[in-house]
Every structure is written in structure tokens, then in C-alpha cells.
Amino acid sequence: MTDRRHAGLPRLVALDALVACLEDRHPLDRVLERDVRFGRLESRDRALVHAVTTETCRRLGQIDALIAACLERPLPARARAARAILRLGVAQLLFLEFASHAAIDSSVRLAHARARGMAPLVNAVLRRLQREGRTLMAGQDPAALNTPSWLYRSWRDAWGGATASAIANMNLGRPELDVTVVDDAQSWAARLGGRVLSTGSVRVPSAGVVRDLPGYECGRWWVQDTAASFPARLLGDIAGRRVLDLCAAPGGKTAQLAFAGARVTAVDVSGQRMARLQANMERLGGTVETRIADAVTWRSSTPFDAVLLDAPCSGTGTIRRHPDIPWIRDRTDVSRLASLQRQMIANALANLSCRGILVYAVCSLEPEEGEAHLSHLGHGCHIDAIRPEEVPGLKEAVTREGCLRILPTHLAREGGLDGFFVVRLRQSGEAGTSIA
């Protein structure tokens, strides 16, 4: 009997993805994108894979504590498949509330297929949690358990204990879909069954398969968290101006720049991601110039009027959408990325004309990747303070220095949003000024 018939292909795909993510520290989205089996699944089965893997990551701390309560000794490190099978089983049984027999039986079949000899253990643990799981969960602290200690300490030190707890709790929710529309947000909100947020984005409560939604194929909107829409807006009136979009893929901000009338050059180091950007721009009907190059070193012979740098970062502001991030990142990643970001800021400024504007943004909650960079600015540029009226719905996110520090807890009544740091810099000396 084949693996597919024995265990069910969708759950096998989910199992392999979870092992690659949590054991080998590969981003979950990237693992699924590269799995040809996932791409061939029907939309309903893709949704199942996505639901069980993301919920497992979202509740991983609780899940592992529940499993540990049922074991006399921890599973050995080499029991990668068995550990992932148990985690998936608990997520389905207690957090996704699948039918008990379906969650347990499918997990036991997975164990027969991929963790021989472990099927009795899997069965025993899940049946015990079927009986006792709710009682054990009642004594748990979800916010603390589902956030690694290094990350929770970072938020507590930066924002205080109450805010750290609120962020951790916000990350446990399943986010709705945000889209940026080309025009007529109210009309598209009605067609999509969503609502227009105070920020101007449309939020859709239950999206299903994105490409099947009205307006997607004809390019009337694109997926973009409402917080992610602000950096491009903060460049101001860019109609007819030359704008450099560094680290541009997958292209949400690129589309904003193009539809604002800018002459855009989009740069990204990944050919695969740039192909995705080009496909998105073709769908949307936008035209941009593209370059596959490293944002640390790429230089134009002619300075740009404005530069948007959405730099690679730890992504800790996007945990509600990417719940694997806390388990595949650590403190060393933050330090390494902060160093890379400083190099990118320096090169972005070197591509900027005299008195041109740079908007630097990261979807990170870590001050090392945001506020700490301000101390490295040289004399050739200064902060161009963001005004509260420029960020409708998020006036409280404007800092004393004139930066934008968005937390997932902002717009909590509307469902929250991704965390971002954004600063706008203006070149005040000669073109090509770098940071100290």
C-alpha cells in the first residue's frame, strides 16, 4: 500500500512540511511553495495543509507541554517524524477541533507510514488528551507558552510587560485577509464580503482561495497587510518621479508606487521572487523596470528622487500571519540582520539624489532592527518626521522622533495588524551620503 493511500497525501505533505520547518528551521511558506505535491493538491486539501501546519506552529508551546504531560520521558531527538505527528494530532484534536476519531486515526496512519514502531505511542497520547486535554489546557498560560522566552523578554524590555503580553495574545488569533484596492474601496469591500478599515485597506474575514475571489484575476486589488501599505504612502507625491524599490519582491509596495504614477525600478536579489513580482505586475497591469541584484551593492548611474527600502528582517511583527517565525528565529538572527540592514541603508542613501527621500521599513518588533539604526545616521541626512495626519487610524503609532512604530495591538478592535518600524530620511547634503 502506498504512503498516499495509507496515510492521506494532504497530511503527509503537512507532516513533511512541519519536519522541515520545526526541525530544520526552514520557513513554512517556502517549504510549501517548493513542494510540488502541495501545488498539485485540490484547493480544499491545500487549505487543510495550511490550517493544520500554521495552527501547530501558532500553538506549539502549548502543544509540546501537553505532549510532555503524557510522556514518562521526552522523545529522543532522532524521533523527528513521531514528534511532528503528535504535534499535528494535538493541533487537530484540541485547537482546530476536528472530529476526535479523524484526528486520532489519521495520526496513527501517519505513524504507520513514517514512524514505524511509534503508532501505539501516538495512539495512547492522543487518546489520553482526548479525555484530559481540556483540563490540562485550563492550567496553561497560552501567551507565555507560545512565545519563546528570548522573544518575550525582548518585547517586555522594549514595550513593557502589559504590552508584551498583549502582543503575544494577539499573535494567537487567526488573521483575516487584508487587500489594497486600485480604486473604490467601499465597492470592493461589498463584493468581497469585507469592510473598509480606518487605514483605507479592505479586510476580508474569510478569504478561502485568494485567486478565486472576485477581482483577483483582473487585477483590481492585491494582498497586503494594512500596516505594510504605509511605507510607500510616506514617500508623498511621487507621480512622474524616479523611485527605487529595494528588496521589492513580491511586489505589494511596488504596485503601490506604480499606481501612484512613479517611474519605478524594482530590485531584488532573488530571481524566483522577482519572477513572482513580474507576474503580479502583469496581473495588475502595472509597468516597472526590474533588476535582479543585491540591495547591499547595486548602484544606479543616475540618482533617484526617492528610495523605498523594505529590508529583510526577523519578521517578528508578522507572527500572527507567519506563526513559524518564533521557532525558526533566534537572537543571533536579529543581530545578523541588523548588520545587513545598516549596509542596505548606506547603499540606499548612496542611490539617492540630493534632498531626496528614503523610507526604511521592517516588519520587525525588535528595536535593533528599527530604532537602534537612528544612532548610526551620519550628518548627510536627517529624519523627516512623519506627521499623525499621514497615517490615518494609526496616530498613536507615531513616535516622539517622528518615526512610525506599529504594534500588532494597534487597531485591536478591528482585528490588529502586522508590526512595523518605519522611518523617513531626507538627504540634506550631497547625493550619496552614507551612514556612520
C-alpha positions, -999 to 999 in steps of 0.1 A, spaced: 0 0 0 14 34 -10 21 62 15 -7 82 -2 -34 55 2 -22 46 37 -19 80 54 -36 105 31 -15 128 8 -25 161 24 -15 150 59 18 135 45 25 169 29 17 186 62 40 162 81 69 167 58 65 205 59 63 206 97 95 185 100 114 208 75 101 239 94 104 230 131 133 205 129 154 221 101 143 257 106 130 264 71 102 290 67 69 272 64 56 291 34 88 285 15 87 248 22 51 245 9 59 266 -22 87 242 -31 67 210 -25 53 200 -59 28 177 -42 13 207 -24 9 226 -56 -10 196 -72 -35 193 -43 -71 205 -48 -78 238 -31 -97 222 -3 -67 200 6 -42 229 3 -64 247 28 -63 217 51 -25 215 49 -21 252 56 -46 251 85 -30 222 104 6 234 99 0 270 108 -21 262 139 5 237 150 31 265 149 8 290 165 1 268 195 34 249 196 44 258 231 10 246 245 11 215 223 46 205 234 36 210 271 5 188 266 25 160 249 52 162 277 25 157 303 16 124 287 51 110 284 73 94 310 104 107 292 109 131 263 110 118 228 146 113 215 159 140 192 160 115 163 122 109 166 115 138 142 86 123 124 69 110 156 72 144 173 57 161 142 29 135 140 20 141 177 21 179 173 -2 178 142 -25 154 160 -29 176 191 -35 207 170 -63 189 151 -78 174 183 -77 203 207 -72 236 187 -88 230 154 -115 208 170 -116 182 143 -136 151 150 -117 131 175 -118 99 155 -105 117 124 -76 134 143 -65 103 161 -70 78 132 -52 99 107 -23 104 131 -20 67 137 -20 61 100 8 87 96 28 69 123 24 36 105 37 53 73 65 74 86 73 65 122 72 27 124 70 14 160 56 47 173 20 41 163 10 27 197 26 57 215 8 82 192 -25 65 197 -20 64 235 -10 100 239 -38 113 217 -65 92 234 -54 104 268 -55 140 255 -90 133 241 -100 126 277 -78 150 297 -67 177 272 -92 204 281 -85 201 318 -47 203 312 -52 233 289 -72 252 316 -40 255 336 -18 268 308 -7 304 301 -10 305 263 7 338 257 38 328 276 40 292 264 36 300 227 63 327 227 100 317 231 115 333 262 141 353 244 115 369 222 91 377 251 119 393 271 127 415 241 92 427 239 89 432 276 122 452 277 111 474 248 74 479 254 67 468 290 51 437 304 15 445 297 21 453 260 44 422 256 15 401 269 -10 418 247 12 412 216 17 376 225 -21 371 229 -28 390 196 -5 366 178 -27 336 188 -56 348 167 -61 337 131 -57 368 110 -82 380 83 -71 389 48 -61 425 40 -61 438 5 -51 471 -12 -75 481 -39 -68 501 -70 -99 522 -65 -134 523 -49 -126 505 -16 -162 506 -5 -175 488 -36 -148 461 -34 -154 456 3 -191 449 -5 -182 425 -33 -156 406 -12 -178 405 19 -154 426 39 -151 461 54 -130 492 48 -106 498 77 -98 532 91 -65 529 73 -82 526 39 -74 488 33 -102 463 28 -103 435 54 -120 402 43 -130 379 72 -130 345 54 -110 345 22 -109 309 11 -86 305 -20 -74 341 -28 -72 337 -65 -108 326 -66 -121 358 -51 -138 385 -73 -113 410 -88 -81 390 -83 -76 378 -118 -85 411 -134 -60 429 -111 -83 452 -91 -66 445 -58 -36 427 -42 -30 411 -9 -12 434 16 -15 438 53 -28 473 61 4 481 81 25 472 51 7 498 29 21 528 49 58 528 39 51 535 2 24 562 11 50 580 32 71 589 1 44 615 -6 35 627 -41 58 606 -64 39 610 -97 64 612 -125 94 608 -102 121 581 -103 117 558 -74 139 529 -64 122 500 -47 149 479 -29 141 443 -18 110 447 -38 95 412 -42 68 400 -40 57 434 -51 28 448 -30 47 481 -24 60 481 -60 23 481 -71 15 510 -48 44 530 -63 34 522 -99 -2 531 -93 9 564 -77 24 573 -110 61 568 -101 87 556 -126 98 525 -106 130 505 -107 124 473 -86 155 455 -73 156 421 -56 183 396 -52 161 365 -58 153 357 -94 125 334 -83 109 362 -62 114 387 -90 95 364 -113 67 364 -88 68 403 -87 67 404 -125 37 380 -126 19 402 -101 26 433 -120 13 417 -152 -19 407 -134 -23 442 -121 -15 459 -154 14 479 -139 48 486 -156 81 488 -137 117 483 -146 133 453 -128 168 443 -118 179 411 -101 207 424 -79 219 427 -43 205 457 -24 238 460 -5 258 467 -36 236 477 -66 242 512 -78 225 533 -104 244 557 -127 217 582 -121 205 591 -85 168 585 -76 143 611 -63 131 586 -37 140 552 -24 118 527 -6 138 500 14 117 473 29 146 454 43 149 417 51 143 413 88 134 388 116 97 393 107 86 392 144 59 417 136 42 392 113 39 362 137 1 362 135 4 356 98 36 335 100 34 316 133 65 296 125 88 326 129 93 323 167 105 287 163 129 293 134 145 326 145 167 334 175 186 363 189 216 358 166 194 362 136 183 397 149 219 408 153 230 394 119 200 410 101 206 444 118 241 445 104 228 437 70 202 464 73 228 491 80 246 481 49 214 484 29 205 518 43 240 530 34 236 518 -2 201 532 -4 213 566 6 241 563 -20 215 558 -47 196 589 -36 197 624 -51 205 655 -31 175 663 -9 159 630 -20 138 609 4 145 574 18 117 554 36 132 525 55 108 499 68 110 465 86 82 442 98 101 435 130 93 444 166 130 443 176 145 477 183 178 466 170 163 464 135 145 497 139 151 525 164 187 514 170 196 524 134 189 560 141 221 564 162 241 554 131 229 581 108 256 604 95 254 642 91 243 640 55 208 630 62 181 637 89 148 623 100 119 638 80 93 635 108 61 615 99 30 636 108 0 619 125 -23 631 97 -2 610 72 -12 577 89 -50 577 93 -61 553 120 -26 550 135 -18 584 150 -8 567 183 19 548 164 39 580 156 69 583 180 84 613 196 112 611 170 87 612 141 90 575 132 62 550 129 62 521 154 32 499 146 25 471 171 2 441 164 -21 455 192 -28 487 173 -63 486 158 -71 457 181 -108 463 179 -106 458 141 -85 426 145 -50 440 149 -23 443 122 13 434 115 41 451 135 63 476 116 90 502 121 92 529 95 114 560 93 116 586 66 150 601 60 159 631 38 192 636 22 205 670 33 239 671 18 255 658 -14 239 628 -31 253 595 -20 257 603 17 261 571 38 255 563 74 281 564 101 
